[in-house]
Amino acid sequence: ARMANYQLAYRMQSAGPELLDFSGESQSTHRLYGLDAEKTRWFGTNCLLARRMVERGVRFVQLYHSTWDDHSNLNANLKTNCDMTDLPAAGLITDLAQRGLLEDTLVIWGGEFGRAPTSEGQKGRDHDHYGFTVWMAGGGVKPGFTYGATDEFGCSAVENPVHVHDLHATILHLMGLDHEKLTYRYSGRDFRL
């Protein structure tokens, strides 16, 4: 087992330089991900790296963008975040589709909570677990489909609210897993993953 772990670690480390070398990517791919602009370069690099990992068979890739917690200065911060991520995220979806990878790759964009229509006086938005948005693409998701809605203030889900367990069940279904078969017994009770 130790030798297998060492061999796996070596294979991962030896694959890194080639994976990170974007010099073989076309200029149109660089533009697609926004690598030619300062504002989109950082997130675009992550998106292109994600596509390259998916191409090489990596089964789970997580991208993280850290500046969405807008408790203050919402108008400026939201525009900045969207300017940084919109083009690269669209580029990733487009590139996966063009390469025939999107049908087998589930892309999920979301966070752990939404944003309330109120704030504590700082021209921002507080955390909100009553209503928020998650979008998905590829992996069997019906394109152009919207499910549910919030109230007129964006505070609470009022149409087809979805519990996080249902979101998880949907994701598992898209991955070919039946969430009802992922039950285990512990301390005399059944628990679902």
Sequence and secondary structure as in RCSB ss.txt:
>XXXX:A:sequence
ARMANYQLAYRMQSAGPELLDFSGESQSTHRLYGLDAEKTRWFGTNCLLARRMVERGVRFVQLYHSTWDDHSNLN
ANLKTNCDMTDLPAAGLITDLAQRGLLEDTLVIWGGEFGRAPTSEGQKGRDHDHYGFTVWMAGGGVKPGFTYGAT
DEFGCSAVENPVHVHDLHATILHLMGLDHEKLTYRYSGRDFRL
>XXXX:A:secstr
 HHHHHHHHHHHHHHHHHHH GGGS HHHHHHTTTTSHHHHHHHHHHHHHHHHHHTT S           SS HH
HHHHHHHHHHHHHHHHHHHHHHHTT GGG EEEE  SSEE S  SSSSS  EESSS   EEEETT  TT    EE
 TTS SEEES   HHHHHHHHHHHTT  GGG EEEETTEEEE 
